[in-house]
Amino acid sequence: MNTRSAVPADKATGWLRRRLGRGVVLSYTAALLLPGPGLWLRRAHPLSLGTSGHLTLTTAPLLLSLVLFSAGLQVPLRALGTLLRCPVPLLAGLVLHLAIPLLAIPAVALLLRRTPDTDGGSGLVTAMILIVAMPVAAGATVWTGKGGGDQPTMVGLVLASTLLSPLTIPLVTGALVPLLGGGYADALTRALHADGAGFALVGVVLPCTAGIVCRLALPEPWLRRVLGVGVPVALVGSFLLTYVNACGALGSFLAHPRPLLLAAALAVAASVCLLSFTVGRGAARLLGLDAPAASSLTLACGMNNSSASAVLITTTLPDKPHLLLPVLAYGLLQKTAAGRVVRGPRLRAPGSHPTAHAS
């Protein structure tokens, strides 16, 4: 391997990772000041295949696939063997990942029905359902590495929740759909029947699995080369995906300003985010987990793949761009909360290191 070419790539990866928060803020700012390119990227673009017809390309799903492929490519499979000796945090995380939506969303729906909104807040509830139903964000592994958390447990939670998502997404959303009104229940049901499980399989599981397979198949020198190029490219792709999604939400908001909707989106996203992190922290204390495992469990409970939920909304509910507002708010808030979780003592588990970056 040419180490001279690897060092700049490693420096680029480290430089980007240290600026994840700033990159997200910059993406939101760009969406406010220069939404035109993002709105163009959000549209479907036909690609001519000659006599064979044409292929329709949509930027957001492609960027999500790139980010998840990179996350799978960085999964340290050998580290997962330690979970067999202590599976409690992994099992607790998976159970809570399914239970928290069933606790948080009904409470939010009940509170929103007391507001003067004509649909009883069903739009916001729909968005939150699609957030909490998603697998654990791959970016949680980065925060685990920064805070000295239990990296094998976090990687296991990201991987297991991702592989189970074709089953868990329809299960969670189906259980919560009765809370919706104003036509949102029918819209969400149609969207999930048309593309829900298929999106989870094709848009989430397959890219991540492809990355894992490549890691297993590539010789070590080639793997280092691919990681050296692929990781910084995927990091840039994650910022671009945030920008594209933000253009959809903020473009709709700027065209038809609704300050109350924005305030409600922030309040609802903050409430669900706070409850999720609080339940995770409480469960860790109840189980008597050590500091690294407790940090990983807390992050896994509070961090969902908001990028995937934004892409699902964009592809299945394109006529409801306002649903992206709480998704963007949650994406920013969960990173802020994660920073507070890992701000304590850095009790690094042996062999732990950041492995992924998407959220």
Solvent accessible surface area in square Angstrom, and as a share of the most:
residue,aa,sasa,rsa
1,M,89,0.40
2,N,68,0.35
3,T,92,0.53
4,R,200,0.73
5,S,63,0.41
6,A,16,0.12
7,V,72,0.41
8,P,78,0.49
9,A,20,0.16
10,D,89,0.46
11,K,140,0.60
12,A,42,0.32
13,T,13,0.07
14,G,21,0.21
15,W,126,0.44
16,L,24,0.12
17,R,42,0.15
18,R,154,0.56
19,R,64,0.23
20,L,17,0.08
21,G,40,0.38
22,R,162,0.59
23,G,12,0.12
24,V,10,0.05
25,V,83,0.48
26,L,124,0.62
27,S,8,0.05
28,Y,38,0.14
29,T,52,0.30
30,A,35,0.27
31,A,0,0.00
32,L,88,0.44
33,L,139,0.69
34,L,113,0.56
35,P,38,0.24
36,G,42,0.40
37,P,63,0.40
38,G,0,0.00
39,L,68,0.34
40,W,131,0.46
41,L,37,0.18
42,R,40,0.15
43,R,136,0.49
44,A,59,0.46
45,H,47,0.21
46,P,101,0.63
47,L,87,0.43
48,S,87,0.56
49,L,90,0.45
50,G,58,0.56
51,T,152,0.88
52,S,95,0.61
53,G,35,0.34
54,H,120,0.54
55,L,88,0.44
56,T,74,0.43
57,L,60,0.30
58,T,33,0.19
59,T,24,0.14
60,A,0,0.00
61,P,40,0.25
62,L,97,0.48
63,L,20,0.10
64,L,1,0.01
65,S,34,0.22
66,L,61,0.30
67,V,1,0.01
68,L,6,0.03
69,F,59,0.25
70,S,2,0.02
71,A,4,0.03
72,G,0,0.00
73,L,2,0.01
74,Q,12,0.05
75,V,12,0.07
76,P,15,0.10
77,L,49,0.25
78,R,233,0.85
79,A,31,0.24
80,L,32,0.16
81,G,35,0.34
82,T,53,0.31
83,L,16,0.08
84,L,153,0.76
85,R,187,0.68
86,C,73,0.44
87,P,52,0.33
88,V,72,0.41
89,P,3,0.02
90,L,30,0.15
91,L,102,0.51
92,A,18,0.14
93,G,3,0.03
94,L,34,0.17
95,V,98,0.56
96,L,29,0.14
97,H,16,0.07
98,L,61,0.30
99,A,31,0.24
100,I,6,0.03
101,P,2,0.01
102,L,85,0.42
103,L,108,0.54
104,A,0,0.00
105,I,0,0.00
106,P,48,0.30
107,A,48,0.37
108,V,13,0.07
109,A,3,0.03
110,L,104,0.52
111,L,118,0.59
112,L,17,0.09
113,R,136,0.50
114,R,189,0.69
115,T,55,0.32
116,P,138,0.87
117,D,65,0.34
118,T,143,0.83
119,D,36,0.19
120,G,19,0.18
121,G,2,0.02
122,S,6,0.04
123,G,6,0.06
124,L,11,0.05
125,V,2,0.01
126,T,1,0.00
127,A,0,0.00
128,M,0,0.00
129,I,0,0.00
130,L,1,0.01
131,I,0,0.00
132,V,4,0.02
133,A,2,0.01
134,M,0,0.00
135,P,2,0.01
136,V,3,0.02
137,A,0,0.00
138,A,2,0.02
139,G,4,0.04
140,A,0,0.00
141,T,3,0.01
142,V,1,0.00
143,W,34,0.12
144,T,0,0.00
145,G,1,0.01
146,K,61,0.26
147,G,7,0.07
148,G,1,0.01
149,G,0,0.00
150,D,32,0.16
151,Q,3,0.01
152,P,16,0.10
153,T,2,0.01
154,M,0,0.00
155,V,3,0.02
156,G,6,0.06
157,L,1,0.00
158,V,15,0.09
159,L,22,0.11
160,A,25,0.19
161,S,4,0.02
162,T,5,0.03
163,L,84,0.42
164,L,76,0.38
165,S,0,0.00
166,P,28,0.18
167,L,130,0.65
168,T,18,0.10
169,I,0,0.00
170,P,50,0.32
171,L,115,0.57
172,V,7,0.04
173,T,0,0.00
174,G,46,0.44
175,A,60,0.46
176,L,5,0.02
177,V,23,0.13
178,P,104,0.65
179,L,43,0.22
180,L,15,0.07
181,G,30,0.29
182,G,66,0.64
183,G,46,0.45
184,Y,23,0.09
185,A,24,0.19
186,D,88,0.46
187,A,10,0.08
188,L,1,0.01
189,T,49,0.29
190,R,157,0.57
191,A,9,0.07
192,L,24,0.12
193,H,155,0.69
194,A,89,0.69
195,D,54,0.28
196,G,1,0.01
197,A,46,0.36
198,G,36,0.35
199,F,15,0.06
200,A,0,0.00
201,L,86,0.43
202,V,95,0.54
203,G,13,0.13
204,V,0,0.00
205,V,14,0.08
206,L,88,0.44
207,P,14,0.09
208,C,4,0.02
209,T,47,0.28
210,A,43,0.33
211,G,0,0.00
212,I,20,0.10
213,V,83,0.47
214,C,45,0.27
215,R,60,0.22
216,L,124,0.62
217,A,77,0.59
218,L,54,0.27
219,P,76,0.48
220,E,93,0.42
221,P,66,0.42
222,W,152,0.53
223,L,12,0.06
224,R,126,0.46
225,R,108,0.40
226,V,50,0.29
227,L,41,0.21
228,G,10,0.09
229,V,100,0.58
230,G,19,0.18
231,V,8,0.05
232,P,18,0.11
233,V,74,0.42
234,A,0,0.00
235,L,0,0.00
236,V,82,0.47
237,G,5,0.05
238,S,17,0.11
239,F,31,0.13
240,L,67,0.34
241,L,1,0.01
242,T,24,0.14
243,Y,23,0.09
244,V,0,0.00
245,N,4,0.02
246,A,0,0.00
247,C,0,0.00
248,G,4,0.04
249,A,0,0.00
250,L,25,0.13
251,G,16,0.15
252,S,33,0.21
253,F,32,0.14
254,L,89,0.44
255,A,69,0.53
256,H,135,0.60
257,P,89,0.56
258,R,119,0.44
259,P,94,0.59
260,L,154,0.77
261,L,23,0.11
262,L,61,0.31
263,A,57,0.44
264,A,32,0.25
265,A,1,0.01
266,L,86,0.43
267,A,59,0.46
268,V,11,0.06
269,A,0,0.00
270,A,42,0.32
271,S,60,0.39
272,V,0,0.00
273,C,5,0.03
274,L,126,0.63
275,L,67,0.34
276,S,1,0.01
277,F,15,0.06
278,T,76,0.44
279,V,35,0.20
280,G,0,0.00
281,R,103,0.38
282,G,37,0.36
283,A,17,0.13
284,A,2,0.02
285,R,179,0.65
286,L,157,0.78
287,L,79,0.39
288,G,63,0.60
289,L,34,0.17
290,D,92,0.48
291,A,53,0.41
292,P,25,0.16
293,A,7,0.06
294,A,23,0.18
295,S,19,0.12
296,S,0,0.00
297,L,0,0.00
298,T,4,0.02
299,L,0,0.00
300,A,2,0.02
301,C,6,0.04
302,G,0,0.00
303,M,0,0.00
304,N,6,0.03
305,N,3,0.01
306,S,9,0.06
307,S,19,0.12
308,A,0,0.00
309,S,0,0.00
310,A,2,0.02
311,V,0,0.00
312,L,2,0.01
313,I,1,0.01
314,T,14,0.08
315,T,54,0.31
316,T,26,0.15
317,L,9,0.04
318,P,88,0.56
319,D,108,0.56
320,K,39,0.17
321,P,36,0.23
322,H,40,0.18
323,L,1,0.01
324,L,1,0.00
325,L,8,0.04
326,P,0,0.00
327,V,2,0.01
328,L,17,0.08
329,A,12,0.09
330,Y,0,0.00
331,G,5,0.05
332,L,65,0.32
333,L,54,0.27
334,Q,0,0.00
335,K,31,0.13
336,T,80,0.46
337,A,23,0.18
338,A,0,0.00
339,G,13,0.12
340,R,165,0.60
341,V,26,0.15
342,V,20,0.11
343,R,168,0.61
344,G,40,0.39
345,P,114,0.71
346,R,141,0.51
347,L,92,0.46
348,R,105,0.38
349,A,15,0.12
350,P,133,0.84
351,G,72,0.70
352,S,11,0.07
353,H,81,0.36
354,P,45,0.29
355,T,4,0.02
356,A,4,0.03
357,H,9,0.04
358,A,1,0.00
359,S,16,0.11
